[in-house]
Amino acid sequence: MLGAPGVRTKVADSLMFGLFKRKKKESADSAGTQGTEALLPSETSPGSGADAASAQTLPETSPEEAIAAEAKAADSPHAPESGTEAAVQESDSILPAGEPVAVERQSHGAAAPEQESRKRSWTERLKAGLARTRQNLAGLFGRRRIDEDLLEEIETTLLLADCGVEATQWLMDSLRRRIKKDGLTDAEQLRGVMAELLTELLLPLQQALEVESHKPFIIMVTGVNGAGKTTSIGKLAKYFQSQGKTVLLGAGDTFRAAAREQLVVWGERNGVPVIAQEHGDPAAVAFDAVQAAKARGVDVAIIDTAGRLPTQLHLMEEIAKVRRVIAKAEPGAPHEVLLVLDANIGQNAITQVETFDKAVGLTGLVLTKLDGTAKGGVIAAIARRCPKPVRFIGVGEGIDDLRPFSARDFVEALLGIER
């Protein structure tokens, strides 16, 4: 360290600057002295207090002594790291495999999103995700009398919550009948009635995904770009692993940039093999994934596909081709065709369900991003217009924030009902 050019140059420059100031007899403020200038005799005029005492007790330091002191400080094992490396070593924690979470920043004292979500129960996370709709809808069921103005407000709120015209009309007609039948007069009584009606509407969608019927059980996942398709696949892999199942992933989204790499990362974190080709045809990747799943005897194979807009009919045909190839590789497969839906897209979800169902024959839905920005009512519109089983819903970024759909839990979170 003593012979390092950088150290010698830095100290020499500082010494020359200090000698120049001494020669010119210019006064320097001791508070402004920094770096190696602190090794030089104080140039400030004697004064009173701590500054003066410090100026009088600082000894003269030769250039050789200054260089030695600088070298000693640099060689010290307690010398602070410099630049970005020190910041990274201080704040980044090492993440174990299988934990795809944001890096926790210890220096800020804030927990990572996934760690924070684990502290809360699933019900609390679901309530937090549906808070926007609940505030608008549950606020109507206060202590006021039931009249036509209230019913119009409820109808408007349902429409604004993306429930859709058909579902809203069914709910309002059923609500009016119950008011007349039961002789209801207080708005607070409507909360329980609305919960019953919504549960009745959504209960047919509550169908758990069972994967024991085939081995390997082949799941094909579709959806538009940005819906959270690849991320949902990673979470599904973790979910099935938690049930003691072995899982294999197929990186069939060869259209979107970095989609293959993203799925590979999820596979590494979960300890799950990923079948991928750098420039392969999506159907070829799907075929290889099915063959690998059969050869390795895995329980569940999840195959990603390229995101497509429902209006891109020629591209939708490519997804249909992938489905046909999977069926050739394993008769009767895919055993489940899931469409991943972004809960924020409102009534566009209906169009996506209808178009993808026509192209590949959907058997279930995954509703994502119910994390505080979505309106939540779109699930009622789906139940009325195109009822497909909602296998899973997602309420956050954590790996445990994707769970099987429960109609009763969803309605209670939506209306703020405590058990």
Protein Blocks (a to p, Z undefined) as FASTA:
>chain_A
ZZpmklmmmmmmmmmmmmmmmmnopacdfklpgcjllmpccfbdcdehjllmmmmmpccd
dfklmmmmmmmmmmpmkbccehjllmmmmmmccddehiacddddfknopacfklmmmmpc
fklmmmmmmmmmmmmmmmmmccddddfklmmmmmmmmmmnonojmlmmmmmmmmmmmmmm
nopabfklmmmmmmmmmmmmmmmmmccddfklpccdddddeddehilmmmmmmmmmmmmm
mnopacddddfblkbghklmmmmmmmmmnopacdddfkbcfklmmmmmmmmmmmnopabd
cdddddddfklmmlmmmmmmmmmmmmmmpghiafbdcddddfklommlmmmmmmmmmmno
pabdcdehiaojagolmmmmmmmmmccddfbacfbjbfklcccddfklmmmmmnopaZZ
